[in-house]
Amino acid sequence: MSEEFACVACGEVHEKDDILAPHECRVCRRMHCDGCIDENGLCTECAD
């Protein structure tokens, strides 16, 4: 049984095997999936 990672921004649950490394937002320090972090290392909420 593999572990799951739930992104705090989009709420999607991903298998840990599908995401090599969840990313930490540079501002709020929460962990996010690849799709919720921009090229500057900010999550969608903090980038707004």
JOHU-V157527 format. One line per field, one symbol per residue. burial: I if it has 24 or more other ideal C-beta (glycine too) atoms within 12 Angstrom, else O. Layout:
# JOHU-V157527
burial = ???
This chain:
# JOHU-V157527
burial = OOOOIOIIIOOOOIOOOOIOOIIOIOOOOIOIIOOIIOOOOOIIOOOO
